[in-house]
């Protein structure tokens, strides 16, 4: 058997070494290329994702700003509604107070509630006469005299009026029957006391006007007495009706 020469062995060793070197270099180059492509792909993916995310944030910010604008407008509308409601409440309270006052005055005028206050008492009495010489009807208090006083007191601002303690109203019926008068079906003998709640000064001044009610009654031979500043109390008209006018 022929043994290889020394030079041949060296050539084979170099070939093997070069082969290994080229193999390693090829592997390194292939790995580097693969790694480079992977990084480039990752870089492209990351850049695209960031752009998309940034665009999404921008859209969300715009939507949030629009929503905030709507909420501010809604808040402004609610504040206006609250202010209008508060004004309506204040106006309602003022209106309610005014309505309550008017209703109370109307109830007082209609006689639906008891009343008490300062006022004027007007007493009417038959004049002195001698039956043998004069007509007694010319000295007796008639319903016309009572109406004169009542009308004058109402015109002067009387809030409530009573005749001999009986509360009267706008439709009260007063009739003279001899020496007595009948008020809404209830008889009252003379003297007749007409009470009125109101300003004593104004009521008295209206009765004492020259040529007024007091002078006319005196000319009709009626004795009239004014007593102002008295504290007067009157029952409700309904209570009088419910009790049938009993006293």
Secondary structure, 3 states (H helix, E strand, C coil): CCCCCHHHHHHHHHHHHHHHHHHHHHHHHHHHHHHHHHHHHHHHHHHHHHHHHHHHHHHHHHHHHHHHHHHHHHHHHHHHHHHHHHHHHHHHHHHHHHHHHHHHHHHHHHCCCCEEEEEEEEEEECCCCCCCCCCHHHHCCCHHHHHHHHHHHHHCCCCEEEECCEECCCCCCEEEECCEEEECCEEEECCEEEEEECCHHHHHHHHCCCCCHHHHHHHCCCEEEEEEEEEEEECCHHHHHHCCCCC
